[in-house]
């Protein structure tokens, strides 16, 4: 009986130790996951900033191309009506493409620039 009683105490002690150990592992795992989550969020923020910088550069490059094309069109030997119409189309394309680029960032692009 004494042996069985000691065996029961041992089983209970081991069971409690396992529970404590599982709790410690759970806490450690939770802390590790929180650390990973924060690093992941930081990385996403950095990527978003790089992404924004790339998109802003794309908009400025687009504007440079539009200005160059307008200068080219103004030098054409076309009727003024065709020149004006083509320049208006260049502005429309620039606005549409710039809007698409910025929409991906969640920024509404103003057509009143």
Phi, psi and omega in degrees: 000318179298317179300313180296322177296315178294324177296320177296318177298316179299315179301315180295318178298315179296318179299315179295319179297320178296317179299315179297316180297317178298320179297316179298318178296317179299316179295315180297317180296319179297316178297318179296317179295322177297318178298315178299318179299317181293321177294321179296316178297318178298317179296317179298321178297315179297317178297320179297320179293316177296320179297316179297316180299319179296318181292320177297321177297320179298320179294317179292323176296320178299317178295318177301317180294320180297316180297316179299318181292321177297316178299320179295316182294321180297336179272359181285153176266064182245162171299145184304325180300319179291320178298311180298317180296316180295318178297318177299320179295322178299316178298318180298315180296316179300314180297317181295312182294317178298320177298319179295318179299313184284332179300325179296338176270353183083019180253127176285127180269125181280137177269008181257025182288000000 
